[in-house]
C-alpha cells in the first residue's frame, strides 16, 4: 500500500462502500409483499436504537410494519450481510495463502461436509434447537468441522501442511461427500426437495439468534485474518520468500486455516451452500484495487456483504410470492460478472 495519499483514497472509498451497504440494507427492507416506504422503514429501524429512538417519533405506524421489518426482514438482511462478509474474507485469505486466484472457501470440501451433515439430519427427521441453532444447522456445522479435520490430517506431512496436498485432499473429500449426499437423495426421495434447497443455499429462515451467533464469529475471525495480512502478502510471493522474512509459514497456515474453517462452518450452517461469493468478490477487489491483503480483506468484507444483500433481495422479489434460492442467484449473476472482469482485465491477470 502506498503512503500517505493512497491511505486517504482507500479510506474514502471504504467509507463510501459502507454507506452503500447501509443504504442497500434499508432499501432491501422496504421490498416485499407489504408496501413499506424507505422513510417508514428507516423510522422503524431507528426506533429500536437507544438514544436515536426519539428522532423516530411522528405518525404512528401499524404494528404489523414493525413486525415485518424487525422480525422478518432485518434478521434476513443482517444474516445475508454477515455471510457475504465472512465468505469473502475467507476467499481473500485462501487466494493469498494458496497463491491461487481461483481458490474459494469451498476448495477444502467444507461446503460438501456441511451439506452431508445437513442431509443426514434431514433424512433422520431431526428437528428442534441446540444452542440457538436448529438441529439441521448443528449437523451442518459438525459436518463442516469434521471435514476440515479430515482434510487437515490427510494433507499433513509431519509438521508441514503442503498447499498442493491440502487442495487435493479437499477436492477428493469434497467429491466423496457430494456423492454421499447424492446417494442419500436417491434413497430418500420424499426429502429430496428439502435437501436440494439446503444445497442451493437460502436465508429464508433467518432469526436474530442466528445473527447473534454468526456476528462475533465473522467479526472476530475477520479481525484475526486481517492481522495476518502482511504475512499473507509475503506468502503470496512464495513460501520460501516468506520464510526468509522470518514468517513461520506452517504455523501461520494452520492458524489461518482454523479460523477460516470456523467462519465457513458457521456461515454454511445458517444458510446452506452459497457459492461464488468467496471467489468472485475478493478476486474482483484484487483486480480493481491491487493485491495488498491489507486493502483486499476489508474491502472484500464490505463488498461481499453488499453482493449477498443484493442477491438475497432479488431472490425474494423476482417471482413473488415464490422465492429463488439465493445460492442460485449468486451463481447466476456471479459467473457472468466474473467472466466479464477476467475479459476486461485479462492482461493484468496473465501478466
C-alpha positions as CSV (number, residue, x, y, z in Angstrom):
1,X,0.0,0.0,0.0
2,X,1.4,3.4,-0.9
3,X,1.5,6.1,1.7
4,X,0.1,8.5,2.6
5,X,-2.2,9.7,-0.2
6,X,-3.4,6.2,-1.1
7,X,-4.4,5.7,2.5
8,X,-6.8,8.7,2.2
9,X,-8.1,7.4,-1.1
10,X,-8.8,3.9,0.3
11,X,-10.3,5.4,3.5
12,X,-12.7,7.5,1.4
13,X,-13.6,4.5,-0.8
14,X,-14.2,2.3,2.2
15,X,-16.4,4.9,3.9
16,X,-18.4,5.2,0.6
17,X,-18.7,1.4,0.4
18,X,-20.1,1.3,3.9
19,X,-22.7,4.0,3.0
20,X,-23.7,1.9,0.0
21,X,-24.1,-1.1,2.2
22,X,-26.3,0.8,4.8
23,X,-28.4,2.3,2.0
24,X,-28.9,-1.1,0.3
25,X,-29.9,-2.7,3.6
26,X,-32.5,-0.1,4.3
27,X,-33.7,-0.3,0.7
28,X,-33.9,-4.1,0.9
29,X,-36.1,-3.8,4.0
30,X,-38.7,-1.9,2.0
31,X,-39.1,-4.6,-0.6
32,X,-41.6,-7.4,-0.3
33,X,-45.3,-8.2,-0.2
34,X,-46.0,-5.4,2.3
35,X,-45.6,-1.9,0.8
36,X,-43.4,-0.1,3.3
37,X,-41.7,3.1,2.2
38,X,-38.0,3.9,2.6
39,X,-38.6,6.6,5.3
40,X,-41.1,4.3,7.2
41,X,-38.5,1.5,7.2
42,X,-35.8,3.9,8.4
43,X,-38.0,5.2,11.2
44,X,-38.8,1.7,12.4
45,X,-35.1,0.8,12.4
46,X,-34.1,4.0,14.3
47,X,-36.9,3.5,16.8
48,X,-35.2,0.4,18.1
49,X,-31.8,2.1,18.7
50,X,-31.2,3.6,22.1
51,X,-30.9,7.4,22.2
52,X,-31.9,7.6,18.5
53,X,-35.4,6.3,19.0
54,X,-36.7,9.8,20.0
55,X,-35.9,11.1,16.5
56,X,-38.3,8.5,15.0
57,X,-41.3,10.0,16.7
58,X,-44.1,11.1,14.5
59,X,-47.0,9.4,12.8
60,X,-47.7,6.1,14.4
61,X,-47.0,3.2,12.1
62,X,-49.0,-0.1,12.2
63,X,-47.7,-2.8,14.5
64,X,-47.6,-5.2,11.5
65,X,-45.0,-2.9,9.9
66,X,-42.8,-3.1,12.9
67,X,-43.2,-6.9,13.0
68,X,-42.4,-7.3,9.3
69,X,-39.3,-5.1,9.4
70,X,-37.8,-6.1,12.8
71,X,-38.7,-9.7,12.9
72,X,-38.8,-10.9,9.3
73,X,-36.8,-8.7,7.0
74,X,-34.0,-7.3,9.2
75,X,-32.7,-10.6,10.5
76,X,-32.5,-11.9,7.0
77,X,-30.7,-8.8,5.7
78,X,-28.2,-8.8,8.5
79,X,-27.6,-12.5,8.2
80,X,-27.0,-12.1,4.4
81,X,-24.5,-9.3,5.0
82,X,-22.6,-11.3,7.6
83,X,-22.5,-14.4,5.4
84,X,-21.3,-12.3,2.4
85,X,-18.6,-10.7,4.5
86,X,-17.4,-13.9,6.1
87,X,-17.2,-15.9,2.8
88,X,-15.4,-13.0,1.0
89,X,-12.8,-12.5,3.7
90,X,-12.1,-16.3,3.8
91,X,-11.9,-16.3,0.0
92,X,-9.4,-13.5,0.1
93,X,-7.3,-15.3,2.7
94,X,-7.4,-18.6,0.7
95,X,-6.4,-16.9,-2.6
96,X,-3.4,-15.3,-0.8
97,X,-2.4,-18.4,1.2
98,X,-2.7,-20.9,-1.7
99,X,-1.4,-18.4,-4.3
100,X,-4.3,-19.3,-6.5
101,X,-6.8,-16.6,-7.7
102,X,-9.4,-19.3,-8.2
103,X,-9.4,-20.5,-4.6
104,X,-12.5,-20.0,-2.6
105,X,-14.0,-21.1,0.7
106,X,-15.2,-24.4,-0.8
107,X,-11.8,-25.6,-2.0
108,X,-11.3,-27.7,1.1
109,X,-14.6,-29.5,0.7
110,X,-16.0,-27.8,3.7
111,X,-19.3,-26.9,2.0
112,X,-19.7,-30.6,1.0
113,X,-19.2,-31.5,4.6
114,X,-21.9,-29.1,5.7
115,X,-24.2,-30.4,3.0
116,X,-23.6,-34.0,4.1
117,X,-24.3,-33.1,7.8
118,X,-27.5,-31.3,6.9
119,X,-28.6,-34.1,4.6
120,X,-28.2,-36.7,7.4
121,X,-30.2,-34.6,9.8
122,X,-33.0,-34.1,7.2
123,X,-33.1,-37.9,6.5
124,X,-33.2,-38.6,10.2
125,X,-36.1,-36.2,10.6
126,X,-34.2,-34.1,13.1
127,X,-35.9,-31.0,14.5
128,X,-35.7,-28.6,17.4
129,X,-33.0,-26.3,18.5
130,X,-29.5,-26.6,20.0
131,X,-27.8,-23.5,21.4
132,X,-29.8,-21.2,19.3
133,X,-29.2,-23.2,16.1
134,X,-31.6,-25.7,14.5
135,X,-30.7,-29.3,14.7
136,X,-30.1,-29.3,10.9
137,X,-27.8,-26.3,11.2
138,X,-26.0,-28.0,14.1
139,X,-25.4,-31.1,12.0
140,X,-24.2,-29.0,9.1
141,X,-21.8,-27.2,11.4
142,X,-20.5,-30.5,12.8
143,X,-20.1,-31.9,9.2
144,X,-18.1,-28.8,8.1
145,X,-15.7,-29.0,11.1
146,X,-15.2,-32.8,10.8
147,X,-14.5,-32.4,7.1
148,X,-11.9,-29.7,7.9
149,X,-10.2,-32.0,10.4
150,X,-10.2,-34.9,8.0
151,X,-8.7,-32.9,5.1
152,X,-6.1,-31.5,7.5
153,X,-5.0,-34.9,8.7
154,X,-4.9,-36.3,5.2
155,X,-2.8,-33.5,3.9
156,X,-0.4,-33.1,6.8
157,X,3.2,-34.4,6.4
158,X,4.8,-34.4,9.8
159,X,4.7,-30.8,11.0
160,X,4.2,-29.5,7.5
161,X,1.0,-28.7,5.6
162,X,1.8,-28.7,1.9
163,X,-0.5,-26.4,-0.1
164,X,-0.9,-28.7,-3.0
165,X,-1.7,-31.7,-0.7
166,X,-4.3,-29.6,1.1
167,X,-6.1,-28.6,-2.1
168,X,-6.0,-32.2,-3.5
169,X,-7.3,-33.6,-0.2
170,X,-10.1,-31.1,-0.1
171,X,-11.1,-31.8,-3.7
172,X,-11.1,-35.6,-3.1
173,X,-13.0,-35.4,0.2
174,X,-15.5,-32.9,-1.3
175,X,-16.3,-35.2,-4.2
176,X,-16.7,-38.1,-1.9
177,X,-19.2,-36.2,0.3
178,X,-21.1,-34.9,-2.7
179,X,-21.5,-38.4,-3.9
180,X,-22.7,-39.4,-0.4
181,X,-25.4,-36.6,-0.5
182,X,-26.5,-37.8,-3.9
183,X,-27.0,-41.3,-2.7
184,X,-29.0,-40.0,0.3
185,X,-31.2,-38.0,-2.1
186,X,-31.7,-41.1,-4.3
187,X,-32.8,-43.3,-1.4
188,X,-34.9,-40.6,0.3
189,X,-36.9,-39.0,-2.4
190,X,-39.6,-37.8,0.0
191,X,-36.9,-35.5,1.5
192,X,-35.4,-34.6,-1.9
193,X,-36.8,-31.0,-2.0
194,X,-35.5,-30.1,1.5
195,X,-32.0,-31.5,0.7
196,X,-31.9,-29.7,-2.6
197,X,-33.0,-26.4,-1.1
198,X,-30.2,-26.7,1.5
199,X,-27.5,-27.5,-1.1
200,X,-28.7,-24.4,-3.1
201,X,-28.5,-22.1,-0.2
202,X,-31.1,-19.9,1.5
203,X,-31.5,-17.4,4.3
204,X,-35.3,-17.5,4.3
205,X,-35.4,-18.9,7.9
206,X,-33.1,-16.2,9.4
207,X,-33.5,-15.3,13.0
208,X,-31.9,-12.8,15.4
209,X,-30.4,-15.7,17.3
210,X,-28.6,-16.8,14.2
211,X,-27.3,-13.3,13.7
212,X,-26.2,-13.2,17.3
213,X,-24.2,-16.4,16.9
214,X,-22.7,-15.5,13.5
215,X,-21.8,-11.9,14.2
216,X,-19.0,-12.4,16.7
217,X,-17.6,-15.3,14.7
218,X,-17.4,-13.3,11.5
219,X,-16.2,-10.1,13.1
220,X,-13.5,-11.6,15.4
221,X,-12.4,-14.1,12.7
222,X,-12.1,-11.3,10.1
223,X,-10.0,-9.2,12.5
224,X,-7.7,-12.2,13.1
225,X,-7.3,-12.8,9.4
226,X,-6.7,-9.1,8.8
227,X,-4.0,-9.1,11.5
228,X,-2.0,-11.6,9.3
229,X,-2.4,-9.5,6.1
230,X,1.3,-8.8,5.9
231,X,2.1,-12.5,6.3
232,X,-0.4,-13.3,3.5
233,X,1.3,-10.7,1.3
234,X,4.7,-12.4,1.9
235,X,3.2,-15.9,1.4
236,X,1.6,-14.9,-1.9
237,X,5.1,-14.3,-3.3
238,X,6.2,-17.9,-2.3
239,X,6.7,-19.8,0.9
240,X,10.5,-19.6,0.7
241,X,10.3,-15.9,0.4
242,X,8.0,-15.7,3.4
243,X,10.4,-17.9,5.4
244,X,13.3,-15.7,4.5
245,X,11.4,-12.8,6.0
246,X,11.1,-14.6,9.3
247,X,7.5,-15.8,8.9
248,X,6.7,-19.2,10.4
249,X,4.7,-20.3,7.4
250,X,3.4,-23.6,8.7
251,X,2.1,-22.1,12.0
252,X,0.5,-19.2,10.2
253,X,-1.1,-21.5,7.6
254,X,-2.6,-23.7,10.3
255,X,-4.0,-20.7,12.2
256,X,-5.5,-19.1,9.1
257,X,-7.0,-22.5,8.1
258,X,-8.5,-23.0,11.5
259,X,-10.1,-19.5,11.7
260,X,-11.3,-19.6,8.1
261,X,-12.8,-23.1,8.6
262,X,-14.7,-21.9,11.6
263,X,-16.1,-18.9,9.7
264,X,-17.2,-21.1,6.8
265,X,-18.7,-23.7,9.0
266,X,-20.8,-21.1,10.9
267,X,-21.9,-19.4,7.6
268,X,-22.9,-22.6,5.9
269,X,-24.7,-23.9,8.9
270,X,-27.1,-21.0,8.9
271,X,-27.6,-20.6,5.1
272,X,-26.7,-23.8,3.3
273,X,-24.2,-23.8,0.5
274,X,-23.8,-20.5,-1.2
275,X,-21.2,-20.5,-4.0
276,X,-19.3,-17.8,-5.9
277,X,-19.2,-15.2,-3.1
278,X,-15.8,-16.2,-1.8
279,X,-14.4,-16.5,-5.3
280,X,-15.7,-13.5,-7.2
281,X,-15.8,-10.8,-4.6
282,X,-12.1,-10.8,-3.4
283,X,-10.8,-11.5,-6.9
284,X,-12.8,-8.5,-8.2
285,X,-11.4,-6.3,-5.4
286,X,-7.9,-7.5,-6.3
287,X,-8.4,-6.6,-9.9
288,X,-9.6,-3.2,-9.1
289,X,-7.5,-2.2,-6.0
290,X,-4.4,-4.4,-6.2
291,X,-3.3,-7.4,-4.3
292,X,-2.3,-5.9,-1.0
293,X,-4.2,-8.0,1.6
294,X,-4.4,-5.0,3.9
295,X,-6.7,-3.5,1.3
296,X,-8.3,-6.6,-0.1
297,X,-9.6,-8.1,3.1
298,X,-11.6,-5.1,4.5
299,X,-12.9,-4.2,1.1
300,X,-13.9,-7.8,0.4
301,X,-15.8,-7.9,3.7
302,X,-17.9,-4.8,2.7
303,X,-18.3,-5.8,-1.0
304,X,-19.2,-9.3,0.0
305,X,-22.0,-8.0,2.3
306,X,-23.3,-5.7,-0.5
307,X,-23.3,-8.6,-3.0
308,X,-25.1,-11.0,-0.7
309,X,-27.7,-8.5,0.4
310,X,-28.4,-7.5,-3.2
311,X,-28.6,-11.2,-4.3
312,X,-31.0,-12.1,-1.5
313,X,-33.2,-9.1,-2.2
314,X,-33.5,-10.3,-5.8
315,X,-34.1,-13.9,-4.7
316,X,-37.1,-13.0,-2.6
317,X,-38.6,-10.4,-5.0
318,X,-38.0,-11.7,-8.6
319,X,-41.1,-14.0,-8.7
320,X,-43.3,-13.2,-5.7
321,X,-44.7,-14.9,-3.8
322,X,-42.3,-17.7,-4.6
323,X,-38.6,-17.5,-3.7
324,X,-35.4,-18.4,-5.6
325,X,-32.6,-20.0,-3.5
326,X,-30.0,-17.2,-3.0
327,X,-27.2,-19.6,-3.9
328,X,-28.7,-19.9,-7.4
329,X,-28.8,-16.1,-7.7
330,X,-25.2,-15.7,-6.6
331,X,-24.1,-18.2,-9.2
332,X,-26.4,-16.8,-11.9
333,X,-25.0,-13.2,-11.5
334,X,-21.6,-14.1,-10.2
335,X,-20.4,-16.2,-13.2
336,X,-21.1,-13.7,-16.0
337,X,-19.7,-10.9,-13.9
338,X,-16.5,-12.8,-13.1
339,X,-16.1,-13.7,-16.8
340,X,-16.5,-10.0,-17.7
341,X,-13.9,-9.0,-15.2
342,X,-11.5,-11.6,-16.5
343,X,-12.0,-10.5,-20.0
344,X,-11.7,-6.8,-19.2
345,X,-8.5,-7.3,-17.1
346,X,-7.0,-10.3,-18.8
347,X,-3.7,-8.5,-19.5
348,X,-3.4,-7.8,-15.8
349,X,-4.4,-11.3,-14.8
350,X,-2.0,-13.0,-17.2
351,X,0.8,-10.5,-16.9
